[in-house]
Amino acid sequence: MDLSLLVDEAWPALERLDHGPWTFRASQGVTKRANSVLVRGMPDDLEGAVLAAEAFYASRGLPCVFSLGGGAVDDFLAARGYALVEPTMGMWATGEPEASPYSLKISDQPWDGWMESWWAVDGRYPSQLPVVAEILRGVPSLYAAYEEDGVALAVGRGVVQGGDVLGLYGMATLPRARRRGLARAVLRGLRAHAGVPRAYLVVVERNTAAQALYRGEGFVAQGGYHYRVRADGAVTGHTRPPTHPA
């Protein structure tokens, strides 16, 4: 399955505009994933398509960001001054997961505690919570958390796609609760609750600790993408580079 299409479906932008084989996506600058050009194939006029993308984002006060793999479009953007940022790998697992060692709260809607804990770990402005909540609710999802004293210490989101694939997103653990196996418990709980044979997730290449966790749960690397951003451009709203793919 096409990883880029799965990610696009599971993290739907609030605004979309198709331009030939590309899709311009915008969501008030909240996450690169929802504020970037989804590159699929080569347009008839490559330079014209890039100019159209730059105009689309400039009119919204956003930097022009492209989400893609390697190839001719990537080479063209590099020559145009776009820097490669956040190389991200896909990881896949099949079969039934082991049982979760903890009891989890699972809902089909994100509750305040889930949102607050995830957003605290991801390191973005609280004022952006309404925007990201709208993004998350754009597709039916499962939300899981391990809670103590009403606080969501570890959270995750699952999106069943195509009836047989689970996309895992929003995996986060509060710093004070790490090294307790809570992320592993949330991952297993989501997979068991979804009851589908395959699961995938995406993780930035620099996050080797998360990759080790996922490999321990049977995930193997397959596919990936990166972003191209002008050297002087940055998606608005980030207080620091996110641990998970933006």
N, C-alpha and C positions, 0 to 999 in steps of 0.2 A: 504494500500500500504506500501511497505517496505521503511521506512524513509531513511535508509542508502543507498539504491539504488537510491532513488530520489536525495539525496545530491550528490552522486557520479556522477550521470548523469549531474546535473546542474553545477557542479564545476569540469570539467574534467581535470585530470592530464595530463601533457605533455608526460609522459612516463608511460606505464602500462605493467605489466608482471603477467599473471595468474599463480598461484602455487596451484594446487588443488582447493579447494573452496575459496582460498584467492586471493586477487589482490594486488600486490606491486605497489605503485604509487609514482612517483617522479617528481618534477618540480623545480629543483635547490634550494630546501629548502624554497620556497615561499608559505606559509600557510601550516599548519599541514594537512588540508583537502586534499591537493594535494601532500602530502609527507608523507603518512602513509599507513600501511597495512589495506585494507578493509577486515575485518574478517567476513566471511560468512560460518558458519558451522565448524565442527571439521575435520581436516586433518587426514589421516591414521596414520601419524607419526608426532605427535604434536611437539616434541622436534626438529625433523629434519626440520619441516617447520619454526620454530622460528629461527633456525640456518641459514636457507636459507635466511630468511628476514634480519637478522642481516648482513649477507655477502653482500646482495644486496645494502643496504644503506651504509655500510662501504665503498664499492667500489666507491661510489659517494660522499664520504665525508660528509654524512648526518647521524644524529642519527636515530636509529630504533624506529619508532613510530607506535603504533597500534590503530586503531579506531574500537570500539566494545562496546557491552553492557556487562551485567554480564554473568556468566556461567563458565564452566570449563576452557576455554581458558583464561579468565580474571584471574581466580584463579592461573593458571599456571604462567602467566606473573607476578603477584604479588609476588609469591614465588621466581621468578627469579630476583627480584629486580627492577621491573618496577613500577614506581609511577603512581597513578591515577591523571590525570590533566584535567582541563576544562570540568567537567560534563556539558552536553548540552541537553536541552529539545527541543522536537518538539512541535509546536503549530499549530492548524488547525482551519480554519473558513469555513463556507459554506454560500451560498446565496449572494445576491447583496450588495455591500458596500454602505454607504451613499455617497453623492456627495462630491467631493473634493472642499474645499472653496477657493482654489487658482488655477490659471492657471499654468500649468506645461509644460515644454519642454520634449517631449518623442521621442526617436529615437531607431532604431534597432542597433545602434552602439554607443559605449561609446566615447564621445568627450573629448578633453583635460581637459576642466573645470570639467566635471563629475569625471574623473579619479583623478585629483588633489585634489578635495574636499574629495572624499571618502578615498583616500590614506592618506591624512593629518589627518583625524579622526582616521583611523586605526593604525597610528603610526609606519609605516615602512619606510625603506630607499627609497628615490626617484629613486635610481638606479635600483630598482626591478620592476618599473612600466612596462617596456616592457615584462617581464615574466608574470606578473599578467594579463596584457592586452591579452596576448596569451591564457591564461587560460580562461578568460571571453569569448573570441571570439570562443572558442571551441564548443559552442552550441548556436543556435539562441536565442537571448534574447531581452528584452525591457529595456531601460535605461530612467529613469525619474529624473527630477530635478526641484526644484523651484529656479529661478534665480532672482537676483536683481543687476542691473548695471553690467551685464555680469558675475556675480559670482554665482556659484551653491552653494546655502546655505544649501540645503538638497537634498539628492540623494537616489536612490534605483534602484534595478535591479530585473526584473521578468523573469522567465523562464517557458514557457508553456510546460507541460510534459503530454504525453499520451492523449493530446487533451482536457482534462477536469480538469487539476490540474495546479495551478500556484505556483511555488516556488519563494519566495521573499528573496533576498540576497542584501548585500551591503547597508543596510539601515544606513545612517549616516547624521548627522547634524552638521555643524560647530558650535563651542562653542558659538560664538557671536549671533547665530540665534536661540538658543534653547528657549523653553517655548513659542513658537509662534504657535504651532500646525502644523509645517511644515512637520515633519515626518509623522504625521497622514495624511496630504494632499497627500504626495508622495505615501504612502501605498494605499490609496483609489484610487488615480489616476491610479496606475499600475493595480489594480484589475479591475477597470472599463474598462480600455483600453484592457486588456486581454480578458474579457468577458467570463470567465469560472466559473463553479459553486463552485469550491473548491480552497482554497489557504492554503499554509503552510509556515512556516519559522522555523528557528532554532535559539536559543538564549542561551548563557551560563547561567547557573543557578544563578550565582552571580549578573547578571544584572537585578535586580528586577525592576528598573525603566522602562526598555524596556518591561518587562513582563506585567507590569501594563498598559502600552500603548496598547499593543497587546490585552490584555483581554478586554480593553475598546472598541476595534474594533471587538469583537466577537470571538477572538481566544481562544481556550482551549488547555491545555496541553495534549499531546498524543505522547508517544514514546520518545526516546532519545538515547544518546550514550555518551561515554567519550573516552579519549585517555589514553594509557599506554606508558610511556616514562621511560627509565632508569633514576635512580635518578641523574646521572651525565650528562644526555643528554638534549639538547634543540634544537629546530628547528632553524637553522641559519637565521639571518636577522631580528629578532624581536628586536625592541628597547625597548619595554615594553609589558606586557601581553595585548593582544587585547581585546577590549570591546566586540566585536562580535566573534562568534566561528571562530577559525582559519581554 
